[in-house]
């Protein structure tokens, strides 16, 4: 299937698919005209990449741990290993810190605007 077909099936833009290729997350075959050709397995791979991105992972982390992704009847899950577990915990800690910063910023904004009275 061509890049437009893969984009339509996964809901990911062709530009994002090319970015995934540049990050070595996808490796389409090329024909003599340079057109990318994707396999059926690439649909699953793109959906796994999306799931991992939605989980807060950057492309470097996804590249390192994409082989740990499993697509089951109930959805996409990660087969945990110690390195991946540490990465997931670090993402969780960053999210907590980000939430604390957002809460502090909102409180400061309320104080500045006098809307907390």
Backbone as CSV, one residue per row, in Angstrom:
resi,resn,N_x,N_y,N_z,CA_x,CA_y,CA_z,C_x,C_y,C_z
1,UNK,0.847,-1.176,0.000,0.000,0.000,0.000,0.890,1.235,0.000
2,UNK,0.394,2.297,-0.576,1.148,3.549,-0.650,0.949,4.361,0.621
3,UNK,1.736,5.420,0.771,1.720,6.219,1.996,0.338,6.806,2.285
4,UNK,-0.383,7.228,1.244,-1.725,7.762,1.440,-2.686,6.723,1.985
5,UNK,-2.529,5.489,1.532,-3.360,4.390,2.026,-3.078,4.116,3.502
6,UNK,-1.798,4.088,3.850,-1.419,3.853,5.250,-1.919,4.998,6.118
7,UNK,-1.806,6.214,5.623,-2.297,7.375,6.369,-3.796,7.251,6.625
8,UNK,-4.541,6.877,5.604,-5.991,6.744,5.747,-6.361,5.639,6.723
9,UNK,-5.643,4.543,6.697,-5.966,3.404,7.570,-5.592,3.633,9.016
10,UNK,-4.614,4.502,9.256,-4.138,4.707,10.632,-4.530,6.059,11.219
11,UNK,-4.985,6.978,10.379,-5.313,8.316,10.866,-4.091,9.180,11.106
12,UNK,-2.966,8.786,10.549,-1.708,9.513,10.714,-1.388,10.191,9.384
13,UNK,-0.956,11.430,9.434,-0.678,12.161,8.198,0.527,11.568,7.471
14,UNK,0.564,11.703,6.148,1.751,11.259,5.412,3.030,11.917,5.931
15,UNK,2.936,13.173,6.313,4.118,13.871,6.851,4.627,13.176,8.121
16,UNK,3.695,12.794,8.993,4.098,12.087,10.223,4.688,10.718,9.910
17,UNK,4.152,10.060,8.905,4.699,8.759,8.506,6.115,8.915,7.969
18,UNK,6.346,9.979,7.201,7.713,10.224,6.716,8.654,10.536,7.880
19,UNK,8.142,11.243,8.890,8.947,11.521,10.083,9.292,10.209,10.799
20,UNK,8.324,9.316,10.914,8.588,8.005,11.531,9.660,7.253,10.752
21,UNK,9.624,7.364,9.442,10.653,6.721,8.626,12.018,7.356,8.896
22,UNK,12.055,8.679,8.980,13.320,9.376,9.247,13.895,8.994,10.612
23,UNK,13.007,8.646,11.552,13.433,8.240,12.895,13.683,6.733,12.979
24,UNK,13.638,6.054,11.828,13.892,4.608,11.725,12.843,3.766,12.440
25,UNK,11.625,4.308,12.572,10.530,3.550,13.160,9.779,2.756,12.101
26,UNK,9.842,3.213,10.864,9.234,2.527,9.724,10.294,2.359,8.652
27,UNK,10.208,1.268,7.917,11.183,1.000,6.859,10.451,0.475,5.622
28,UNK,9.778,1.385,4.898,9.026,0.924,3.726,9.952,0.520,2.587
29,UNK,9.427,-0.349,1.741,10.158,-0.687,0.521,9.941,0.467,-0.458
30,UNK,10.864,0.632,-1.382,10.738,1.668,-2.409,10.730,0.998,-3.771
31,UNK,9.877,1.523,-4.666,9.905,1.013,-6.032,10.901,1.834,-6.856
32,UNK,11.031,1.509,-8.107,12.026,2.175,-8.960,11.747,3.663,-9.136
33,UNK,10.513,4.087,-8.870,10.168,5.514,-8.960,10.334,6.227,-7.625
34,UNK,10.717,5.492,-6.606,10.924,6.088,-5.287,9.693,6.089,-4.401
35,UNK,8.579,5.549,-4.887,7.368,5.498,-4.074,7.540,4.507,-2.928
36,UNK,7.046,4.914,-1.756,7.079,4.033,-0.597,5.953,3.014,-0.708
37,UNK,6.269,1.783,-0.368,5.259,0.720,-0.327,5.303,0.081,1.053
38,UNK,4.143,0.066,1.699,4.024,-0.453,3.053,3.324,-1.806,3.034
39,UNK,3.630,-2.598,4.039,3.030,-3.915,4.212,1.871,-3.815,5.208
40,UNK,1.069,-4.842,5.249,-0.047,-4.875,6.202,0.466,-4.745,7.639
41,UNK,1.614,-5.329,7.933,2.191,-5.250,9.285,2.517,-3.817,9.691
42,UNK,2.724,-2.942,8.710,3.032,-1.544,9.018,1.838,-0.827,9.633
43,UNK,0.616,-1.279,9.317,-0.574,-0.691,9.949,-0.488,-0.913,11.458
44,UNK,-0.225,-2.148,11.856,-0.092,-2.473,13.279,1.055,-1.696,13.901
45,UNK,2.166,-1.627,13.206,3.341,-0.917,13.724,3.028,0.555,13.968
46,UNK,2.355,1.200,13.019,2.004,2.617,13.187,1.070,2.792,14.379
47,UNK,0.108,1.899,14.533,-0.812,1.998,15.670,-0.063,1.807,16.993
48,UNK,0.943,0.944,17.001,1.775,0.778,18.202,2.576,2.052,18.476
49,UNK,3.115,2.646,17.435,3.880,3.895,17.589,2.979,4.983,18.167
50,UNK,1.775,5.113,17.626,0.828,6.118,18.124,0.526,5.875,19.601
51,UNK,0.278,4.625,19.967,-0.039,4.299,21.355,1.121,4.685,22.275
52,UNK,2.336,4.427,21.834,3.497,4.755,22.661,3.687,6.268,22.742
53,UNK,3.455,6.980,21.648,3.536,8.450,21.688,2.479,9.009,22.627
54,UNK,1.268,8.462,22.548,0.195,8.903,23.444,0.537,8.616,24.901
55,UNK,1.423,7.651,25.134,1.883,7.339,26.483,3.038,8.215,26.938
56,UNK,3.391,9.213,26.130,4.415,10.169,26.535,5.829,9.809,26.113
57,UNK,5.966,8.812,25.254,7.307,8.413,24.826,7.732,9.192,23.590
58,UNK,9.006,9.580,23.566,9.544,10.252,22.385,10.015,9.200,21.377
59,UNK,10.384,9.651,20.191,10.719,8.692,19.132,11.960,7.873,19.472
60,UNK,12.897,8.443,20.213,14.081,7.669,20.595,13.686,6.507,21.512
61,UNK,12.831,6.791,22.476,12.364,5.740,23.388,11.550,4.706,22.624
62,UNK,10.693,5.167,21.727,9.888,4.233,20.938,10.801,3.338,20.107
63,UNK,11.813,3.917,19.490,12.750,3.128,18.678,13.393,2.025,19.519
64,UNK,13.771,2.376,20.754,14.439,1.398,21.620,13.505,0.286,22.085
65,UNK,12.209,0.607,22.246,11.309,-0.353,22.881,10.122,-0.785,22.010
66,UNK,10.122,-0.438,20.738,8.988,-0.790,19.879,8.787,-2.294,19.794
67,UNK,9.850,-3.050,19.877,9.718,-4.513,19.825,9.027,-5.079,21.068
68,UNK,8.848,-4.256,22.098,8.147,-4.695,23.309,6.634,-4.500,23.183
69,UNK,6.186,-3.795,22.138,4.754,-3.540,21.956,4.065,-4.797,21.421
70,UNK,2.912,-5.083,21.982,2.101,-6.219,21.560,0.687,-5.719,21.285
71,UNK,0.118,-6.182,20.200,-1.262,-5.841,19.885,-2.121,-7.055,20.209
72,UNK,-2.976,-6.893,21.210,-3.849,-7.964,21.675,-5.299,-7.590,21.375
73,UNK,-6.203,-8.493,21.625,-7.624,-8.206,21.399,-8.083,-6.993,22.193
74,UNK,-7.533,-6.811,23.394,-7.949,-5.703,24.248,-7.172,-4.410,23.994
75,UNK,-6.254,-4.431,23.058,-5.512,-3.220,22.703,-4.016,-3.451,22.680
76,UNK,-3.306,-2.367,22.645,-1.842,-2.422,22.583,-1.281,-2.354,23.994
77,UNK,-0.382,-3.265,24.301,0.266,-3.323,25.603,1.776,-3.421,25.390
78,UNK,2.508,-3.107,26.439,3.963,-3.220,26.396,4.408,-4.385,27.267
79,UNK,5.252,-5.212,26.705,5.870,-6.291,27.469,7.020,-5.644,28.239
80,UNK,6.865,-5.579,29.543,7.803,-4.815,30.364,9.107,-5.572,30.616
81,UNK,10.197,-4.842,30.505,11.518,-5.307,30.897,12.047,-4.244,31.856
82,UNK,13.118,-4.502,32.588,13.603,-3.513,33.555,13.894,-2.138,32.945
83,UNK,14.496,-2.087,31.760,14.819,-0.793,31.154,13.558,-0.035,30.761
84,UNK,12.592,-0.730,30.206,11.340,-0.081,29.824,10.573,0.370,31.062
85,UNK,10.561,-0.456,32.086,9.880,-0.079,33.330,10.479,1.205,33.893
86,UNK,11.791,1.325,33.871,12.453,2.543,34.362,12.054,3.749,33.510
87,UNK,11.961,3.559,32.211,11.568,4.647,31.312,10.134,5.089,31.589
88,UNK,9.239,4.130,31.770,7.833,4.433,32.057,7.713,5.159,33.398
89,UNK,8.452,4.718,34.388,8.431,5.386,35.693,8.955,6.813,35.582
90,UNK,9.992,7.032,34.773,10.532,8.385,34.577,9.500,9.287,33.907
91,UNK,8.765,8.752,32.946,7.705,9.533,32.301,6.639,9.900,33.326
92,UNK,6.259,8.958,34.162,5.278,9.228,35.210,5.741,10.305,36.168
93,UNK,7.007,10.260,36.547,7.560,11.279,37.444,7.561,12.658,36.776
94,UNK,7.885,12.702,35.478,7.848,13.977,34.750,6.431,14.535,34.686
95,UNK,5.455,13.652,34.504,4.062,14.099,34.455,3.617,14.676,35.795
96,UNK,4.012,14.045,36.886,3.680,14.567,38.217,4.307,15.942,38.413
97,UNK,5.570,16.079,38.044,6.254,17.375,38.176,5.588,18.434,37.305
98,UNK,5.221,18.059,36.079,4.543,19.006,35.191,3.195,19.433,35.777
99,UNK,2.470,18.484,36.353,1.175,18.802,36.957,1.348,19.749,38.137
100,UNK,2.382,19.540,38.928,2.648,20.427,40.061,2.967,21.840,39.574
101,UNK,3.746,21.952,38.497,4.056,23.267,37.936,2.795,23.946,37.411
102,UNK,1.926,23.193,36.746,0.680,23.761,36.232,-0.218,24.253,37.367
103,UNK,-0.305,23.474,38.430,-1.110,23.867,39.583,-0.562,25.149,40.204
104,UNK,0.758,25.232,40.349,1.373,26.431,40.921,1.151,27.635,40.009
105,UNK,1.256,27.445,38.717,1.038,28.539,37.776,-0.408,29.016,37.840
106,UNK,-1.344,28.089,37.905,-2.759,28.462,37.998,-3.029,29.218,39.297
107,UNK,-2.443,28.778,40.389,-2.619,29.485,41.661,-2.030,30.888,41.575
108,UNK,-0.877,31.012,40.948,-0.254,32.332,40.797,-1.128,33.242,39.933
109,UNK,-1.683,32.711,38.872,-2.565,33.480,37.991,-3.810,33.934,38.755
110,UNK,-4.367,33.065,39.576,-5.529,33.428,40.385,-5.183,34.563,41.339
111,UNK,-4.016,34.500,41.939,-3.563,35.563,42.832,-3.380,36.865,42.056
112,UNK,-2.740,36.802,40.909,-2.481,38.005,40.109,-3.763,38.686,39.648
113,UNK,-4.757,37.909,39.299,-5.988,38.466,38.753,-7.036,38.763,39.817
114,UNK,-6.763,38.325,41.035,-7.723,38.563,42.122,-9.003,37.768,41.992
115,UNK,-8.967,36.707,41.215,-10.179,35.911,41.007,-10.380,34.837,42.075
116,UNK,-9.466,34.728,42.996,-9.573,33.699,44.031,-10.232,34.183,45.292
117,UNK,-10.744,35.408,45.290,-11.341,35.968,46.524,-12.758,35.547,46.708
